[in-house]
């Protein structure tokens, strides 16, 4: 693009319009690439799906889920991360979240996808699960999350689809409710409080 001006001067008169057409095409291609970069479906820090892309994925999984082929949505949230991040610096906060994302990725929850829903909230969705495996996986995720670099407490919940929600919006709202119900609990009861709130929907 930078050389378009000099090239148009040096090029024969008949070729100058072609030079500018090529420059215009390159310019619009650059704009398109920048837009695609700005609308990435993945979170830059963790590599997990960003919330909008995850919501679309939840909708697709929900359409495929049936009473005989249920899906599981697990969510986990760190308590006090904002305060800890402010006290320890954003660099350490990013390191904590990156480490936690790696732990979650290697947690053994296979056949699904992870998302970073908020600064310190993560979610996973996979198909072919039931309430019993949901409880087990949510407790596993909560335990892993409690081993974060800042020793912060964590809360976890799960939602069974399509039993607990009939749309992506309702599924995400159900995770919010489950995590909110677990907020007053101690570490040992976080998962159980959240799970009973979720599974009782």
Residue pairs with C-beta under 8 A, 6 or more apart in sequence:
1 23
1 26
1 27
1 30
4 19
4 20
4 22
4 23
7 19
8 16
8 19
8 20
11 18
11 19
40 50
41 49
41 50
41 52
41 53
42 48
42 49
42 50
42 53
43 49
43 50
43 115
43 116
45 94
45 97
45 98
45 101
45 116
46 97
46 98
46 101
46 114
46 116
46 122
47 101
48 101
48 113
48 114
48 115
48 116
48 122
49 57
49 113
49 114
49 115
49 116
50 115
50 116
51 115
51 116
51 117
51 118
53 115
54 113
54 115
54 117
54 123
54 125
55 168
55 169
55 172
56 168
57 113
57 115
57 125
58 73
58 125
58 168
58 171
58 172
59 167
59 168
61 71
61 125
61 126
61 127
61 161
62 71
62 161
62 162
62 165
62 166
62 167
62 168
62 171
64 71
64 127
65 71
65 127
65 161
65 162
66 162
67 162
67 163
69 127
69 128
70 127
70 128
70 129
70 130
70 160
70 161
70 162
70 163
71 125
71 126
71 127
71 128
71 129
71 160
71 161
71 162
72 112
72 125
72 126
72 127
72 129
72 130
72 133
72 134
72 137
72 158
72 159
72 160
72 161
73 123
73 124
73 125
73 158
73 159
73 160
73 161
73 171
73 174
73 175
74 109
74 123
74 124
74 125
74 134
74 137
74 138
74 141
74 156
74 157
74 158
75 117
75 121
75 122
75 123
75 124
75 156
75 157
75 158
75 159
75 175
75 178
75 179
76 104
76 121
76 122
76 123
76 138
76 141
76 142
76 145
76 154
76 155
76 156
77 118
77 120
77 121
77 122
77 154
77 155
77 156
77 179
78 100
78 120
78 121
78 145
78 148
78 152
78 153
78 154
79 152
79 153
79 154
79 155
79 183
80 152
80 153
81 93
81 96
81 119
81 120
81 150
81 152
82 119
82 120
84 93
84 96
84 150
84 152
85 92
85 93
85 96
85 119
88 150
92 149
92 150
95 149
96 148
96 149
96 150
97 116
97 119
97 120
99 148
99 149
100 122
100 144
100 145
100 148
100 149
101 114
101 116
101 122
103 144
103 145
103 147
103 148
104 114
104 122
104 124
104 141
104 144
104 145
105 114
107 140
107 141
107 144
108 140
109 124
109 126
109 137
109 140
109 141
110 126
111 126
111 127
111 128
112 124
112 125
112 126
112 127
113 124
113 125
113 126
114 122
114 123
114 124
115 122
115 123
115 124
115 125
116 122
117 123
117 172
121 179
122 145
123 175
124 141
129 137
129 160
130 160
131 160
131 199
134 158
134 159
134 160
134 195
134 199
135 158
135 191
135 195
135 199
137 158
138 156
138 157
138 158
138 191
138 194
138 195
139 156
139 191
139 192
139 195
141 156
142 154
142 155
142 156
142 190
142 191
143 191
145 154
145 156
146 152
146 153
146 154
146 187
148 154
153 186
153 187
153 190
154 187
154 190
155 179
155 182
155 183
155 185
155 190
155 191
155 194
156 179
156 182
156 190
156 191
156 194
156 195
157 175
157 178
157 179
157 181
157 182
157 191
157 194
157 195
157 197
157 198
158 178
158 194
158 195
158 198
158 199
159 165
159 171
159 174
159 175
159 178
159 198
159 201
160 199
161 171
163 201
164 171
164 174
164 198
164 199
164 201
165 171
165 173
165 174
174 198
174 201
175 198
177 197
177 198
177 201
178 194
178 195
178 197
178 198
179 194
181 193
181 194
181 197
182 189
182 190
182 191
182 193
182 194
182 197
185 192
185 193
185 194
